[in-house]
Amino acid sequence: MANRILAVLIGAAVMGIGAQASAGTLEDVKAKGFLQCGVNANLSGFGSQDSSGQFAGLDIDLCKAVAAAVFGDATKVKFTPLSAKDRFPALQSGEIDMLARNTTWTASRDSQLGFDFRAVNYYDGQGFMVRKELNVKSALELSGAAVCVQTGTTTELNLADYFKSHNLQYNPVVFEKQEEVDAAYNAGRCDVYTTDQSGLYSIRLSLSNPDDHVILPEIISKEPLGPAVRQGDSKWFDVVSFSHYAMVAAEEFGITQANVEEMKKSPNPDIKRFLGEEQGSTIGADFGLSKDWAVNIIKAVGNYGEAFERNVGQGSPLKIKRGLNALWNQGGLQYAPPIR
Amino acid sequence: MASADARDGDGRRASLLYDPSVRAYAYQALTVLVVGWLIWQAWSNAAENLARANMTAGFGFLSGRAGFDLGQALMAYSSDSTFARALTVGLLNTLLVGVLGIITATIVGLLIGIGRLSKNWLIARLCTIYVELFRNIPPLLVIFFWYKGVLSILPDFRAIRAGVEQAKAADPSVGDPLFIISNRGISFPAPIFQPGFGAVWIALAAAVLGAIGFTLWANKVQAATGKRPPALLVSVALIVLLPLAVFFAAGQPIAFDYPVLGRFNLSGGGLISPEFLSLYLALSLYTASFIAEIVRAGIRGVPSGQFEACSALGVRSDRAMRLVILPQAMRIIIPPLTSQYLNLIKNSSLAVAAGYPDLVQVGNTILNQSGRAIEVIAIWMIVYVTISLVTSVFMNWFNARMALRER
């Protein structure tokens, strides 16, 4: 028994010592030759695995974009599928280099948990899904319902606040894994499924009869979803954030996966600078990246609009409209800082 | 030369290096130093890593607002309660399923264990199948089996509601059913005790004391005369009839909160959730298979001469089992039984698979919402160790009482 305790303690001590050897995440990632990205494996459109085990989705594309920026090769990324509960310890412990798992940016996660958020790759909000046969038109009619929800999410907290502030009763049915929530809702254990609205669209498609379910119009929260990194490594934070902003900027400039080589010859100085064609520009080098980092991102995953339509928009089964995720000059919130 | 200290042949004191007692102390001191150093290393490493990750540490977060709701709470709880209260609710849920599970597992295990030794071929085989089936499946799978099984077998709530609506439309005098078993759980009328009900509790306590007194007196009479007064009959009659008489005399001071079919769900009344039901059944029936084997081993461990002696004296076999074999078997059964009780309590942490809000599930949620992984895990460990040690202490006391006393 004493031996076992000793072994555990030695293990703990050695692990701690091992974790201390770290210069900066960008250098670490470059040294090990690939990016370790924490993702969702069960939310089609954002992060899911197809039948051959390949990951696809908007969050997956962000990981690929970062890999393309760092290595010039979008395949140098390994994905760690994480549950809502496991995602934060995985990032805190250094098991993953970045987290792109439809994670809401909140003040407490940014401060207390020791993460940094900046880029938002999907503006979402929490919604409700119910069976059509219940004939519910508004979330305000839901008093007395059994509500299925995943634990460890902002959803769980918004739900409690929303029902409390509207004086509605409900019975929470809580699971750790999204598959378990799906199964319970499908089995009729609860009347209502609540999560981010984009998630509801995706989950509805996976149910046995998608047309039997409706998504209610109410959006009860702001859910800016974006990549998170560990606090205190601003160099790496910049690389991750600007990988997303490069995709947004590319859309604004009209640069696509197909025309990126052609656009390098553009007379527009902004575009030339963005694509690393400006003489003496050090933007890429200042990030610790190559000169053509943005070109690599666009070649790998396209601009933000292309990635959106391919994963969650008209090119996907989800058919989600751009809405809040349109560019700022088209009525949406997607806005990239000037890249100069 | 039976002296303890080491001296060489000439009676001079040998080098300290060769003194066994000095060496023993030195080794122990070294062990303490090494263990202490390792603990300090682990602790300072954790603290340093937390500081580097810009995370705060400490148990102050427990007084923060929880913000989430729980499906089952044995004490007043809302999303405005503190994290500490949420954990307490989780702990009570763990204890509830643990205590009920232990009681059920013991009864089922005892019956199955005796059943396996039955001369009835069918009963013995059925009990064997039960034991081999449940003993050889991991508990997590048993929980999954019961949860998916319970959910899929129980009738859909909406179908029941539609049926009741139809019956009401046909005959307006029809009310809501008293008991409803559906995939939302088992609902039943919950008793509400009115002010006068205290007298019934007092009567019940008096009846139990009376029954104990009568049994002790019956034992004395039996020892003196060899004839036993009908102690069991009198005790049962006392415990049932006395509170009942007081209940009616006090004017039936009880009301019921009946379940009402709402638009979505049941409201009012008591409800046993499918999550609790599946976890409770899974833990009880899984542990019962181990207890059955322990009971069988215990009975087998009593020399067969005991049973034969009973037969020779003309004692009926059920009495022989109850009065002669089982009391002796208990001495063999209790120590391994304790381990099974501890296993059941620890396995209840698998509740998270069935969505039952036990200590681990609530802790998981807190861990997630507050990010305090180390603190929450420390609380889990302390609580489980405490529950298990208390159970052990109780079982050891029970074992000492049941042990063979030489007179």
Interface residues (C-beta under 8 A of the other chain):
Chain A: A2 I5 L6 L9 I10 A12 A13 G16 I17 A19 Q20 A84 K85 F88 P89 Q92 S108 R109 Q112 L113 G114 E133 L134 E141 L142 G144 A145 A146 T151 G152 T153 E156 L157 L159 A160 D161 F163 K164 Q169 Y170 N171 P172 V173 V174 F175 E176 E180 A183 A184 A187 G188 R189 D191 V192 R230 Q231 G232
Chain B: T31 V34 V35 L38 I39 Q41 A42 N45 A46 E48 N49 R52 A53 N54 M55 T56 G67 F68 D69 L70 G71 S78 S79 D80 K148 L151 S152 D156 F157 R158 N183 R184 G262 R263 F264 N265 S267 P274 E275 V352 A353 G355 P357 Q361 N364 T365 L367 N368 Q369 S370 G371 A373
